[in-house]
Amino acid sequence: MADHINIHHPDRGERYEREALMIAELKTKIAVMETALTQSRGDLEAIFTRIKRGDPCELHMMNGDVYVITGALRDDQ
């Protein structure tokens, strides 16, 4: 009986490689987005906790602007 070798078309391997790379890239993007979401939730929780206590809270924006939130009640309340 003769030995046999399974030969796969080269394009087929490239397709699987491209798909594997695309899946890996998507998984990385999801991980980055989940990290950003977790950080944003933590930031919001810290802001609202300070506002609830009545402590002033400074928001430092990436462009250099600073907003101060005092948590004071409005006059109409």
C-alpha positions in Angstrom: 0.0 0.0 0.0 1.4 3.4 -1.0 1.9 6.2 1.5 -0.5 9.1 1.1 -0.2 12.8 1.9 -3.2 15.1 2.4 -2.5 18.2 0.4 -4.4 21.3 1.2 -4.8 24.2 -1.1 -2.6 27.1 0.0 -5.5 29.6 -0.1 -7.4 27.6 2.4 -4.6 28.0 5.0 -4.4 31.7 4.4 -8.1 32.1 4.9 -7.9 30.3 8.3 -4.9 32.4 9.2 -6.7 35.7 8.3 -9.8 34.6 10.3 -7.7 33.6 13.3 -5.9 37.0 13.2 -9.3 38.8 12.8 -10.7 36.9 15.8 -7.6 37.8 17.9 -7.9 41.4 16.9 -11.6 41.5 17.9 -10.9 39.9 21.2 -8.2 42.5 21.9 -10.6 45.3 21.0 -13.3 43.9 23.3 -10.8 43.6 26.2 -9.7 47.2 25.7 -13.4 48.4 25.6 -14.2 46.4 28.7 -11.3 47.9 30.6 -12.4 51.4 29.5 -16.0 50.7 30.6 -14.8 49.5 34.0 -12.7 52.6 34.4 -15.5 54.9 33.4 -17.9 53.2 35.8 -15.4 53.6 38.6 -14.9 57.3 37.8 -18.7 58.0 37.7 -19.1 56.1 41.0 -16.4 58.3 42.6 -17.9 61.5 41.3 -21.5 60.7 42.5 -20.2 59.5 45.9 -18.5 62.9 46.4 -21.5 64.8 45.2 -23.8 62.8 47.5 -21.5 63.7 50.5 -21.5 67.3 49.5 -17.8 67.3 48.8 -16.5 69.4 45.9 -15.3 67.4 43.0 -12.9 68.6 40.3 -13.2 67.1 36.9 -9.9 67.5 34.9 -10.6 67.1 31.2 -8.0 65.9 28.7 -7.9 69.4 27.0 -6.9 71.0 30.3 -10.3 72.3 31.3 -11.3 71.9 35.0 -14.9 71.8 36.2 -15.7 72.0 39.9 -18.9 70.3 41.0 -20.0 71.3 44.5 -23.1 69.2 45.0 -24.9 72.1 46.5 -28.7 72.2 46.3 -30.3 74.7 43.9 -32.3 77.6 45.3 -35.6 76.4 43.9 -35.6 73.2 45.9 
